[in-house]
Structure formats: structure tokens, C-alpha cells
């Protein structure tokens, strides 16, 4: 089975100019590294236009486009983005600005989970929907109520959290623990962005994977995935997988920043680090810039081409197949194909 456990869909705001600008800031690092933009300052509008990347903001992706861009995948996990005010100014979150999905009322990020549920209904055999809530938006009580509604009424299958973007800590017992408690009660898996971000407004100190240690100690039955292998705190994230039986991680963004050889060496050292490869899932962070889901899949499935030149044994194919989708299917309880 092939599953992308980390995909985004629709838009991040009602204003298309805002979503383009949001994507621009997040992607500057990529184009700087390619030599297309100045490395020492924010590019001017003319420089951004001349780079050829000016249209590559956060695009409006619908269900059809998402499936089209995932050829050969059996399942795609769609992650909701819960509402937040960016730098106190603009409200962002998953939204269907054109109202194409038939969700009642005017488009608004408050309906982020309704939009994800509507996307799932377009292809329930392919899409798996994860809700999102933000306890710093309207308080933890409202967040818990929304999570319960998203799972019990909308039928969403998991939860995605964004602490560093929304400026709250996952080990905050008043803000965060009620959410983890409700997720454990509902029996749903949780994915947390405990990793870095190139967004200037994101608080890096809140991205440390170690902040999840209290969550693992308190909620022993909670299935929790550390997104992006905790990059740049990769070993810290792996150690949490070593320590907590129900902790997992996924490769999105991380896999795009590594050569195939580096990816092979990373996977080769996980088990000596006491991290079974069964704890790792494949993800893409689609529609992230320059990262084609099929290309990232091919990078993972061809890593053993690096074994001979490095004089190391290949990674067993069944373990690569596990990362590609079987591991996640087992954890989330999908039936065998």
C-alpha cells in the first residue's frame, strides 16, 4: 500500500494575494539555495518576479488536482489547518474560497474541518481526513468541542496540530493537554508539527520535539506522530520514538532536503539508534514547492541503489514497503487491501 500521510489541500486564506505572499516567505530558502534570489536580504518584488517563482505561492488545490498529483498512491491523508491570526493581522486556515465543495455559508477558516470532511466525501476510498484545532484561538474548551464535532459528526480520522505557528506549547497543561486527552479518549491518531519552519513569525523554541515528552508520559495510549522527523532536531525526535512506544514519525519535508544517499544512511542508522523502521511513515508536505509526490516516492524506494557503493547491506524491501504505507495503515487500523 502507498500512502502520503502529509498532504494539504484547498487554500490558506480568502485573499489569493495573501496566500501567494504566505507561500513566498516560506519558500524563499529554497530559491536562495538555488541561487535564484539574494542570500543576505529579502528580495525586491522585481527580483522575485525575475526568479520565475512569483506564481508559486500556496496554490488552490482541489480534490481532483490532489489525486492527479499522486499517481499510483492508494491513500492520501488530508491535513486541516486550524484558524490563527498571522502576526495579529490576517486570519488564515484551510478554506474553500470559491465555495466549490458545497459547505454551507460564506467561506471562512472557522470551517476548516468541514472543508476537509467535504474533500474526503469526494473520494472516500482515497482520502483520509485529519481535523485541526488551535487552543490559542478561542480557548481549549472550544478546541476540544470542535475536535469532538470533527470526529463524531464529520467523520474525520485524526488530528493535526501546529503549536509553533500558533504560539502555544504542546506541554502546556492548560492549553494543550485537554486536546490530547480528548484525542486519546476518541482513539484517534495525532500528528504534531514539532519541527522547524522558515516562516519568520513561527516560534522556533516551540518546535522542539522534546516538548512532546510530557505528552508521551501523560497519555500512554495516544498514538502520536512527529511531523518532518523533527527537522532540524532529528536525533531528538528519534530518541522520543525510542522512549515512547506509541510515538512515530514521518518523512515529509525531511525527505526533500536529503540526497538519496543521505536518506539511505539515515534509514540505515535508525535501528542501531533503537528506532524500528516500522515507526516511520512516508509523507510529502504536498503541494510544497518542487516536491513531486511520485519523485519523493521513487527516492525512497530506490535507496538501496546506494548500498553497493557504500559497502552496506540493503534495507529489506518489506521495511521500505512498510515506510511507504503499510506501517501507517497498521497504526491507523486500515483493512488489508
N, C-alpha and C positions, 0 to 999 in steps of 0.2 A: 504494500500500500504506500502511496506517495501523498504526503500531507505537508502543506505550508501552514505552520502553526502561527505565523505572524504576518497578517496582511491587513491593510487599511482600505477603506472604500469611501465613496461619496466625496464630500468637501469638508474643510475645517472651518468654514465661515460663510456667511451670507454674501459677503462682498468679494467678488472674484479678484479684485485688485489686492485685497488683504491677503488672500490665500497665496497669491503669487509672491507677495513680499515675504510672507512667512516662510515659504519654501526657499526663497532666495537666501535669507540669512542662514538657514540650516544647511544649505548646500555650498556655501562659499568655500568651506575647507576642501571640498572635492576639487573644485575648479582651480583653487590656488595650487594644490598639489600637482595639477596637470599643467601648470604654467600659463593658464588662461587668464588669470587675474593677479593683481599685485598681492604679494605675500605680507606686506607690512602695514596695510591700511584697508579700510572699507573701500571697495571700488566705486568710482563715479557711475552715474547712470549710463554715460557713453561707453565706459569700459565694460560694464555689464552687458550692454547691448552688443558690443563688438565681440564679446566672448562666444556669441552664438547660443548662450544658455538662458536668455532672458525669458523665454516662454516656459522654462522648466520649474515653475513653482509647484505647489501642491496641486495636482490636476484633479479635475472632477472625474472620478472613476465610478462607473455603474456596474451592476452585476454582470452584464454581458461582457464588458471590457475586462473585468477581473478574470472571468473564466477563459476568455480568449488569450489572455496573457499568461495563463497557467496550463499550457498544453501538456497532457499526459498526467496531470495531478488528479487524484481521486477525491481529495477533500481540501478545502481552504478554510482556515479559521479567520473570520472577520472580527476585528477588534474595534469596539466602540471607543470613542474619545469623549470623556465626560466634560461638561462645561467648565470653563475657567475664564477669568479676565486676564488677558495678557498685559502685563505691566500696568494693570489697573485701568486699561483703556478699552480694549476690544474684546468682546465675548467670542471665544472660539469653542469648537466642539464639533463632533460629527453632525452634519446637517445635509439635507437634500434640498438645495436652494431652488431647484426647479419644480419641486413637488411631484416628481415623476413616479414615486413609489406609492402614492395614494394615502399617505399618513394624514389624518385629519388636521385641519387648522393651518395657519400660516407657518412656514418653515422656521425652526428655532432650534439651537443646540440643546435646549432642555429636553428635546425629544430624541436625543442621540440613540437611546436604546430601542425606541420604536422604529427608527430608521434601520438599525441593524437587523431587527426582527423581520422587517419588511423585505430586506435583501435576502435573508435566509429563505423566506417563503417563495422567492422566485426560483430557487433551485435547492430545495431541502435535501436532496441526495448528495449535493456537493458542499454547500456552505454549512459551517458550524459558527454560531454567533456567540460572541463574548460581550457581556454588558460592561459598562464602566460607571463608576460613581466617584465623586470628589467631595470628601467630607469638609473641605475648606470652603466650599461654595455656598451651601445652605445649612451646614452643620451635620454632624454624624447621624443624628436621628433621621433626618431627611434622606441621607445617603443610604442608610440601612433599609428604609422603607422603599426607596427606589430599586435597590438591589433585589429585594423580595419580589417586587412587582415585575421586574425584568425577567426573573427566573420562573416564578409561578404563573404569571399572567401572559408574558410574552414568549416564554419557552426558550429563553437563552440558556446556554450550556455552561458558561464560565464567566469569569470576571477579569478585567484588565485594569490595573491601577497605575497612576503616573505621579508618584509623590514629588519628584524633583521639579517637575514642570509646574505643579500646583502648590508648591511651597508648604508641604507638610511631611512629617517623618513617619515611616511605617512602624516605628516602635513607639509612637505616641499612644499611650493607653487610652486617652480620652477621644482623640480623633480617629485613630486607625483601628484599634482593637475591636470596637463594635462591628466594623466591617468584616474583619477576619473571622470574628465569632459567628456572624450571620452566614458567611460563606461556608464555614465548617458545618454549621447546622444544616444548610441546604445541600451539603455534599457535593459542591461544585469545585472545580479546579480554579486556581487564581494565578494569573501571570502579573508580575510586577516589573516595571521599568526601574530596576536597580542597576544603573549603568550611567555612563556619561552622556552628555549631549553637547552639540555645537551651538545650541540656542544660547544667546547671551543671558537671557532672563532666567534660564534654568539654574537652580541652585545645586552646584556640584557636590557640596557636602551632604546633600540629602540623597545622592545617588549611590552611596557606598553600600555594597551588598551586605556588609556586616550589620547594618541596621535591621536586617531581617532575622538575626539570630534570636532576638527576644520573641519574634513571631513563631519561629520554629519550636522554641522551648515551651511557649504557652499553648500553642494549638497543634498538638501532636498528630492529629488526624487530618490536618489541612494539606492538600496537595498543592504545592507552590512551585511555580517556575520562575527562575531569574532570567529575565529577558537579556538578550545580547551577550550572554556569558559574562555579564557584569563589566564589560569593557569600559574603562581600562583596568579595572580591578579583577582580572581574570582569575588569578590564583585564589584571591579572597572568595570569589564566587564558587570556585571548585571546592574549596575547603568546606563551605557550607553544605555542598552536596555530600561531601564525605561525612559530615557530622549528622545531618538530619535525614532520616530515612525517606521522608516524603518530599524532599526538595529535588528539583530538576532544573535543567537549563535548556536554552535553545540558541541556535547559531545565527539568527538574523543580525544583520549589520556586521557582526564579527567576521562571518564568512566572506563578506565582500571586501574586508580590509586586509585579508591574508592571501598570499600566494597559495597555489595548490600544495606546494612543498611544505609551507608553514602549517597549512591545515592538516596535512598528513602527520607532521611531527607533533602538533597539538593533540590530535586524537591518540597518537601512539603513547603519549606520556600521561593520559588521563588515568588509566588503570593502575600504573605504578604509583599514582597520586591518590589511589583508593577511590577513584570515581569510575564506576562501571559505565561503559558506553551506552547501556540501557537507560541511563539517566539523561541522555542528550537527545534533543529533538531538532529537526530541520525547520528553519524559518527564513524568510527573505526580507521582511520590512517593506514589501511591495506597497505602493509604487515608488519606493526610494530610487533616487537618481542613479542611472547607469546600471542598476542591478536587475537583470532579467531573471525571473524565477527559473527558467529552464537552464540558463547558463550556470547559475549557482548550484542547481541540482547536478549538472554534469561535473562541476568542480568537485563536489563531494564524492560522487560515485566513481570518479576516475583517480582518486588519491593514491591508489595502490600502484599506479604507474611510477610513483616516486620511490617505491620500496627498493627496487633493484639498485638504482643509482646511489641510494643511501646505505645499502647493505643492511636493511632492516626487513623483518618479516612483514608480509602484507596484513592488513586488517581483515579479519574474516568477513566474507561477504554478508553473512546473516547479521553481523553487527552494523554494517553500513546500511543494510535494508531496514534495520531497526531504527537508526537515526532518521532515515528518510521518511518514516511514517509509522512503522509497526510499534515503536516504543510509545508514541503519543496515543495511538489507537488503544493500546492496552491500558494506559493510565486513565484515559477518559472513559473507557468502557465501551468502545465501539465494537459491534459484532464483527467476526471474521468475514472477509469478503468471500 
